[in-house]
Amino acid sequence: MEALPHALQLWNNEARTSLPSFLYVWLAFMVSTYLGSLFFARRERGARWVLGGVIASHVLVAVIELGGLATMRKGLVSLTHVLAWTPALVAVARGLPATSLDSRYGRWCRLLVAVMTIALVFDYRDAAAYLYYWIRGHPAFS
């Protein structure tokens, strides 16, 4: 049997617990950067978008998985990130000119834009592949 393309591989507990160490480090750094929005959400719209996007992506995954709406695959998780995080990235990036590197919020915004951009590059790739295989009727969707 041929191996599934990356975007169609299952995203379950076994997959999550078998990630390479460097990915755990990256994910921990990414999550802590996103959760940094909690420090600024009361005053800053961009931080609220980030917090909302993170919550929305997790809710989408939970609804899909627990509702049995689809088999949870890497590309599907990436699609939820694309849908929920892109507006957050745009909101923070648009506000960058009004922030200063002298402020904690300004430094966090720049870090967030870098981290989220890196994450979304891979998410866009995997989401596009997932949609491609779904449209083409790949047997994994049977």
Backbone torsions as a table, in degrees:
resi	resn	phi	psi	omega
1	MET	NA	138.6	-179.5
2	GLU	-77.7	142.0	179.2
3	ALA	-68.3	145.8	177.5
4	LEU	-69.8	146.5	172.1
5	PRO	-58.9	152.8	-176.0
6	HIS	-49.0	-48.2	-175.8
7	ALA	-65.5	-20.1	-178.2
8	LEU	-100.5	-0.5	178.1
9	GLN	-68.8	147.1	-178.2
10	LEU	-62.9	144.6	173.3
11	TRP	-118.4	90.9	-178.2
12	ASN	-131.5	-173.3	-178.2
13	ASN	-60.5	-38.7	179.0
14	GLU	-62.0	-43.9	179.1
15	ALA	-65.9	-42.2	-178.8
16	ARG	-66.3	-35.3	-177.5
17	THR	-86.0	-5.7	-179.0
18	SER	-109.5	18.8	178.1
19	LEU	-70.3	150.1	175.3
20	PRO	-65.1	153.7	-176.4
21	SER	-54.7	-42.0	-177.7
22	PHE	-62.8	-29.8	177.4
23	LEU	-72.2	-34.7	174.8
24	TYR	-62.1	-41.4	179.1
25	VAL	-63.8	-46.8	179.1
26	TRP	-60.9	-46.6	-178.8
27	LEU	-62.5	-40.4	178.2
28	ALA	-64.1	-41.9	178.3
29	PHE	-65.0	-44.0	-179.7
30	MET	-62.8	-47.9	-179.3
31	VAL	-61.9	-43.5	-179.5
32	SER	-66.6	-34.5	175.9
33	THR	-64.8	-46.3	179.8
34	TYR	-63.4	-41.3	-179.5
35	LEU	-69.8	-16.4	173.1
36	GLY	-57.9	-20.6	178.0
37	SER	-59.6	-25.9	179.6
38	LEU	-60.0	-31.5	-179.3
39	PHE	-71.9	-21.9	-173.2
40	PHE	-117.6	-7.5	-171.5
41	ALA	-60.9	-30.3	-178.3
42	ARG	-65.6	-36.9	-175.2
43	ARG	-104.0	-24.7	-168.1
44	GLU	-117.6	125.1	-179.5
45	ARG	-60.7	-43.2	-179.4
46	GLY	-58.0	-41.5	178.7
47	ALA	-64.7	-35.9	177.5
48	ARG	-66.8	-37.5	176.5
49	TRP	-62.4	-41.4	179.3
50	VAL	-64.6	-49.0	179.5
51	LEU	-59.3	-45.2	178.1
52	GLY	-62.8	-39.9	179.2
53	GLY	-65.7	-40.8	178.5
54	VAL	-65.4	-45.0	178.5
55	ILE	-63.0	-45.6	-178.8
56	ALA	-60.2	-43.2	-178.8
57	SER	-64.7	-39.1	178.9
58	HIS	-69.6	-38.1	177.6
59	VAL	-65.3	-43.6	177.7
60	LEU	-57.5	-47.3	179.7
61	VAL	-61.9	-43.9	-179.5
62	ALA	-63.1	-44.0	-179.7
63	VAL	-63.9	-43.7	-179.8
64	ILE	-64.9	-46.8	-175.6
65	GLU	-72.7	-51.4	-176.9
66	LEU	-72.1	-28.0	178.1
67	GLY	-82.8	-4.4	179.7
68	GLY	64.1	28.2	-176.7
69	LEU	-75.7	-27.6	179.0
70	ALA	-161.7	159.3	173.3
71	THR	-74.0	130.1	-177.5
72	MET	-74.1	116.8	-179.6
73	ARG	-125.5	158.4	-176.5
74	LYS	-55.7	-43.1	-179.1
75	GLY	-67.4	-30.7	177.7
76	LEU	-70.6	-41.1	175.5
77	VAL	-62.1	-42.2	177.4
78	SER	-60.8	-38.8	178.4
79	LEU	-62.4	-40.5	177.4
80	THR	-64.6	-36.2	177.0
81	HIS	-65.0	-45.0	179.5
82	VAL	-58.1	-47.0	-177.7
83	LEU	-66.9	-38.9	-173.4
84	ALA	-92.8	-30.0	-174.7
85	TRP	-93.8	-26.2	-178.6
86	THR	-59.0	-46.5	177.6
87	PRO	-60.3	-34.9	178.1
88	ALA	-65.3	-44.9	178.9
89	LEU	-60.8	-44.2	179.2
90	VAL	-62.7	-44.1	-179.1
91	ALA	-61.0	-45.1	-179.6
92	VAL	-69.5	-44.1	-178.7
93	ALA	-63.1	-39.5	178.5
94	ARG	-64.0	-30.0	-179.3
95	GLY	-85.9	-6.5	-177.3
96	LEU	-55.1	-43.9	-178.5
97	PRO	-59.0	-24.4	-178.5
98	ALA	-89.4	0.0	-179.3
99	THR	-106.5	157.9	-178.3
100	SER	-116.8	143.9	174.4
101	LEU	-67.0	-13.6	177.9
102	ASP	-78.3	-11.2	-178.9
103	SER	-105.5	151.1	175.9
104	ARG	-61.2	-40.0	179.8
105	TYR	-63.4	-42.7	178.9
106	GLY	-61.7	-41.3	178.1
107	ARG	-68.4	-41.4	178.4
108	TRP	-62.6	-41.9	179.6
109	CYS	-57.5	-45.0	-179.0
110	ARG	-66.9	-41.0	176.3
111	LEU	-63.7	-44.5	-179.6
112	LEU	-60.5	-45.0	179.8
113	VAL	-60.5	-42.9	179.4
114	ALA	-64.8	-49.3	-177.1
115	VAL	-64.7	-46.4	-177.7
116	MET	-67.7	-35.7	177.7
117	THR	-63.7	-45.1	178.3
118	ILE	-60.5	-47.5	-179.6
119	ALA	-61.1	-43.3	-176.2
120	LEU	-71.8	-25.6	175.2
121	VAL	-57.4	-47.2	179.4
122	PHE	-71.7	-36.9	178.8
123	ASP	-66.1	-41.2	177.5
124	TYR	-62.4	-42.7	178.9
125	ARG	-59.6	-49.8	-176.4
126	ASP	-70.8	-36.3	177.8
127	ALA	-65.8	-41.8	178.7
128	ALA	-63.9	-42.3	178.2
129	ALA	-64.1	-42.5	178.8
130	TYR	-58.7	-49.1	-180.0
131	LEU	-63.9	-38.4	177.8
132	TYR	-59.0	-50.1	-178.9
133	TYR	-67.3	-34.1	178.1
134	TRP	-65.5	-46.4	180.0
135	ILE	-63.8	-39.0	-179.2
136	ARG	-75.9	-6.7	178.2
137	GLY	73.3	38.8	178.2
138	HIS	-53.2	142.7	-178.9
139	PRO	-57.0	-21.5	179.4
140	ALA	-64.0	-18.9	-178.7
141	PHE	-94.1	2.7	-179.2
142	SER	-75.8	NA	NA
